[in-house]
Amino acid sequence: MGQEIERRRLTPTDFDDFRRNLEADTELLRSWFQEGRFVTSGARGGFELEAWLVTEEGRPLAVNERFLALTDPHFASNELSRFNVELNGNPQDLLGPGLHWMEQELTGTWDACNRVAANVGARLVMVGILPSVAQEDLTLANISPMKRYLALNDQIIALRHGRPIEVSIEGRDGPFHVTHHNVMLESAATSFQIHLQVSVTDAHRLFNAAQIISAPMVAISANSPYLFGRDLWAETRIPLFEQSVDSRDPRSSGNQPPCRVFFGSGYVSRSLMECFDENLHDFPVLLPIRPAHDPDRLPHLRLHNGTIWRWNRPLIGYDRQGQPHLRIEHRVVPSGPTVPDMIANAALFYGLVRYYGSADDPPEDRLPFQACRTNLYDAARRGLDAEVEWFDGQRIPIKELLLRQLLPSARSGLGALGVDRDMIDRCIGVLENRAESGQTGSAWQRRWVDLHGSDMALLTRAYRERQQAALPVHQWSV
């Protein structure tokens, strides 16, 4: 999805040609799985961070072109709206000081980008949904000026036969419903995406583990309670993103593909190839453009996969020698509140995926997939107050699950990965304090509003002030 395209208008021939190439790429990938062609180099992690550009007063500021003109393209890139940018990290070996290096890199990139933002009259904020964003901000006038984004909007609206996007959420403030005539609602949802390189032999187990732990990851990282001034879910970003790019015709009574943002249709049985087969058979081509990549690098398959936003998404990447590898992209975690918080969230993900993905007794055999999926939405709705179904039919408050089982398991998993002990202690300590206090980013925003009122720009300024101090959110005052 990162490349620009030659033209916005697409023809039936474009779709036919792309489909043929997509089928060829899928068969080539199948042979790679059968041959075990993917390289493995131990546990390697990385990240992508989506952030907001705002005014001094805390309102969105559409200046990402000016910002990016002054920024190294290796570290920052466009997002859908001109209010947003994406900051990228280099892959790091997790063994030893890898998490420490990841934190240093993210801190350095964040500080440098803040200085660049100041040069264009902006401030940077990392948060799941910017509290001060308004529906009238999210128009095509503020879409990033690239043909690929306009074509994406055209195709989603075309698949809906011209019918507008509708978002309905039953929140703490009661029913919430908005109608929008383009895909710009999607840009209100910003994430901290965690990557993990995996070997082909155990990728399916690690992927299933990522699915299972998605609910506790959302609960402890929740940072998106407000949308257009309404208090909705602890992590409102989850239902917002799913509905904001739903390409299905809302008035069709026939069989339709799944939503393009979805949790999945079941656990993976033997291979991540099952996800790519599902992509081919269940999802219509959205952007039938001619990728500017080497045909031996599966350009059509990778572009198609980039238009299907699974909450845990398998990715095909390449090393500097051009050899392919497999990654899992964990997408449920919101942006923010601070770098220490996000590195702790990443540590929790890496530790739990290692712990459960290598367990002798596969956890996917002990938790039905439907319960796993229900857990995600319950955690997004209620955060650390949620109760979930866990292994063997056990019902447990998610806060208790984290403190008694998951954080100790993550500590064990990080130890098995060879992460430095002091980094394990620091990250798990941040998570323990956040869980015990109940103060996630979402909880802090709600407490601030309870005390100071519902001025969302003022909330944004107070939030950013604390974010710049770089203390973990459990230490923030209201």
N, C-alpha and C positions, 0 to 999 in steps of 0.2 A: 504493500500500500504506500510505500515511501516515494515511488518514482512519479515524475510528471508524465502526462500523456500528450499526444500530438493534437488531439481534437476531442471536443466534448460530445459531439453528436455521433451516435453509434448505429450501425445498420444490422439487419438480419444476417448478412454475410459475416459481419464481425462475430456475432454470437455463434454461428455454425463453425467458423474457423477456430475460435477459441475452444469450443467444446471438443473438437477433434484433438487439438493439442493437449487439452486437459486429460482426455482419456489416455493419450500416449504417455504423458508424464506419470499418470497414476500407475500404468503398467510397468514403467521403468522403476518407479519407487517400489513396487511390489517385488521386483527382482532384487533390489538392494536389500530389502528385508530378508528375502530367502537366502541371499548370499552372505548376510551379516556384514555388509560393506561399511557400516558406520564406524567412525573412529571413536574410541573412548580414551579419555585422558584423566581419569579420576573425577572427583566431584568438583564441578566448576559452576559458579553462580554469577549472576549479573542482574541488572535492573533497568527499568525505564520509569522516569518520573514525569508526570504531567502536572504543569503548574499554571497559575493565573497571573496575568499582568493587570495591575490595578492602579488607580490614582492614589494620591496621598490621602484622599478622603475615603478610600476603600471601595470605589466603584470600578467595574470592569473597564479596561482601557485597550482599545483595538489597535495595538502598535507592534504586533509580532514581526512584521516585515522589517521595521526599523531595528528592532531588537536583534533579529537574526542576521542582519547585515553587519553587525558588530561582533558576532559570536562565531567561534570555531564551529563549522558544520559537523565536526565529529562529535561534539558534545550536545548540540541543540538542534532541533528541527521543528518544522511546522506541525501544527495540529489543525483540526477542522475549523475552529474559529480563530479570528485574529486576536482574541483575548488570551489564547493559550499557546504554550510551547511545550515541547517534550525534551527532557534532559536524559542523556544516555550514558551508561557506565560501561567500562571495559570488563570483559569476563575475568573473574578471579578464581584461582584455585582456592578452595575452602580450607584445605589443609593448613595447619599452623596459623599464621597471621592474616589469612585471606579476608576474613570478615572485617578485621581492623583496616586493611587496605581499602576495602570497599567503602567503609565509613569515611576514611580520609579522602577518597576520591569524590564521594558525594558531597562532603562538606566543602571541599575546594571548588567543585563545580558550582555549588549553590552560592557560595560567597562571590565567585567571579561573575556569575550571572546576575546577582543582585547589583553589582557595580555597573554592569552593562545596562541593566534596566534603569538605574538612576540617570544614566546618560541620555535616555530617551524620555525622561519625565515619568517613569513608571516605577512601581514596586512589585516584587514577586510574592506570591502566596501559594503555599501548597496545602490544599484542603479538598475533600471529596466533592463537595458542591460549594461554590462560593456563596456565602449567605446573602450577599447584596445583589447577585445577578437577578435581573428581571426578565420576564418573558419578552418584552419589547427589545431587549438587547440581542436576542437570538434570532436575527433576521439574516437573509442572504446578503445584505449590505455588509455584514460583519463576518462573512465566510472568508477563509484564507483564499487569496486570489490564485488558485491553481485549478486547472481544468479537471483534475482527477476528483476533487471534492464536488465540483458542480455536476460532473457526470454521475458521481455516487448519489447525489440528491435526485437527479433526474431519474435514475433507474429505480430507486426505491419508491418514488412517487408513481412511476409508471407501473410497477408491479402492483401497487395499490389502486390502479386504474384512476389515478388522480385524486383519490380520497385522502383527506388530511390525516396526519399523525394524531392519535388520541392517547393520552396518558391518564390513567385512573389509578389512584392509590388510596387505600383506606388507612388514614393516618391518625396520629394522636389528636389532631385538630378536626377529625371527622373526614368525610369523603372529600377527595381532591380530584378535580378533573380539568384538564386543559386540552384544547384543540390547537394544533400547530400545522402550518402548511409547508414545512420543509424539515430537514433532518437536524437542524441546528440545536434542537433540544439535547441531542447527544453530547454536544460540547460542554454542557453544564456538568457532566459527570467526569471527574478526573481521578486517575488511579496511580498507584505505585505498583508496577508490574514486576514480579519476581521471577527470574529465570533460573532453571537448573538443567545443566547438561546431564544426560543419562545414557547408559549403555543399552544396546538393543535387546540384550537378554533379560534385563529386569525392568525395562521401561514401562511395561504394562502394570506391574505391581506398584511402581512408584507413582504412576498416573492415577491409579485407583486410590492410593494413599492420599494424593493431593485432593481428590474429590471428597474423601471422607473427612478430611480436616478443614474443608472450606468453611463449614459453619463456625467452629471455634475461631478460625482466623478472622472472619467477619465480626464476630461478637467482640473480640478483644481489640480490634483495630477500628471500630466504627467511628466515622468522622463526617457524616453527611445527614444531619437531622432536618435541615431546612431547605425548602425549595419554594422560591417566590414568596418568602415570608411565612410559609405554612410549616408547622411542625408535623412531620410525617413519620418516617421510620428512623431507627437509629442509624441505619445505612440506606438512606433513600436512593442513593446512587444505583443500587441493585435493580429495583423495579423501573427506575427512570431509564437506565441504559437499555434494558430489555425492550421497553415499549417504544423508545424514541427512534429506533431504526428497524422496527418491525415491518418487513416488506410484504407481509401477507395481506390479501384483499379482505378487509374487515366484513364485507357483505357476502362473501362467497360461502356457499353451503357445502361445497365439495371438499375433497381431500386436499390439504395444503401442506407445504413443508413445515418443519419446525421453525420457530422464531430464530432469526440469525444470531441473536444473543441468547444462549441457553446453557443449561447445566449439563446436558447430555441425555442420551436415551438409555444408558445402562453402563455397568462396569465394562471395561475392556477385558476380553477373555484371554487372548493369547498375544496380541501384538497391537501397537499403535496404528498399524496399517488399517485396522478396523475403522478408525476415525476418518482416514482419508477416503476409504471406500464410501463411508456415509456422506462425506462432503460431496463426492461425485454423484451419488445416486439421489440424495435427498434435497440438495440445495441448487436452485437455478443459478446460472452464471449471472453475476451482478455487474462486473466491469470487464467486458470482453475486449480488452486492449492488447496491443502487441508489446509484451514486456521487453525491455531493453537489456536482456541478460543472456548469457550463454545458454543455449537450449539444453545442454547437459546438466544444468543446475535446476531443472524442474521449474522454470519461471511461471508457467501457467498454473501449475498446482499450488505453488507458494502464494501467488497473487489471489487465487480463489480461496485458499485457506485464510488469507488475510481479510476476507470479507465475511467470514463466519467467526463470530466473537464468542467462542466457548469460554466459560469462566475458567476452565483449565484447558489450555489449547496446546496441542502438540505442534512443534515447529521443526523445520528442516533448516539447518545452518551449515556454514562451511568454514573450515579453518584457513589459515594463511597459505597452506599448501593446496587448497582447493578440495580437501577431503570432506565429505558430508558427516554431520553429526546430528543427533536428536536432542531437542530441548523440550522441557515442559515450561509453559508460561502460565504463571498463577496470577489471575486477573481480579480476584475478589477484593483485594486490599485497596482502600482509598489512599489518595495522596495525603501526606502529613501525619500528625501535626508537626513533628520535628525530625531532623536526621537521626538522633538517637532512637526515637520511637520507631522509625521505619527500619533501621538496621535490626532492632530487636524483633520486629515483625518478620523480617527476612530470616533471622536466626530460628525463630519458631517454625517457620515453614520448612527450612532445610532439616532441622532436627527431627521434626515429626515425620516428614516424608521418608527420611532414612530409617527411623525407628519402625514405622508401620510397614514401609515398603520392603523391609528385609525380615519381617517377623516370620517365624516358622509356621504360625497359624494365621493364614491370610485374613486380615480384618474384613475384607469384602465378603467373606463367607459368613460373617457374624452380624452384618448390618445390611438389611435389604436396601437396594438402590433407591427405592421410593422414599424410605425413611431418611436416607442420606440427603436427598434433594429437599425434602420437607424441612430438614434441619437447617439448611442454608437460608431459606426464606424466613423461618422462625427467628434465626439469629439476626438476620438483617432487620427484621421488624422490631425486635425487643432488645438487641444487644446483649449485654451481660445479664440481663434479667430473663433471658430465654431459658426454657427447659427443652431438652432434646432427647430423642431416642438414641441410645448408644448400644454397645455390643450386647447380643443375646437378649434383646428386648428391654434392657434396663432404661428407665426414665431417670434423668438426672439434670439438675440445674447446671447450666453451662459454666457458670462461675466456679462451682464446686468441681466440675469435671476438669477445668483448666488447672486449678490449684492442686488438686489431689492426684490427678493422673497425667494430664498432658504436659504440663511444664516439667515435671520430673522425667517424662519420656523424651521430651525434646532435649533436655540436658544429656540424657544417655545417647540419643541419636547424634548430637553434635560431637560428643566425645568419640563416638565410633567414626565420625568423619575426620577426626584429628584436629578439630578446631582448638585453638589455644584456650587453656583453662580460664585465664583471666577474662577473655572475651565472652566465654560461655557464662561465667558468673555475672558479668555486667549485663548482658542481654537478658538472661533469665531473671535477674533482679529487677530490671525495668518492668518486665511483664508481670512478675509477682506483685509489685507495688501497684501497677495499673489495675490488675484484677482485684486485689484486696480492697483498694480504695473505691473501685467502681468508676474511676474518672478516666474514661476514654475521651477522645476529642469530641465526640457527640455529646457525652454527658456534660463536659465542660461548657459547651455552647448553650445547652439547655439551662444549666445553672446560671450562667451569665445573664441570659434573657430573663429568667425568673427574678433576678435581682435588679437588673437595669432597664428592662423593657425591650421591646421588639424592634428597635432601630437596627436594621441589618447592616447598614454601612458602619455604624458605630461598633457593632459586634465584630465586623471584619477588621477594623482598626485595632480593637483590643486583642483579637486573636493574633494578628500579625505581630503586634508588639511583643507578645509572649513567645511567638515562634522565633523571632529574631534573637531572643535570649538563649535559645537552644536548650532549655531545660525540658526533660521529658514531661509529657502532658499531665502525669499524675502529680507533678509538683506545681502546676499552675494555680494561681489564686483567681478568684472571681471579684 
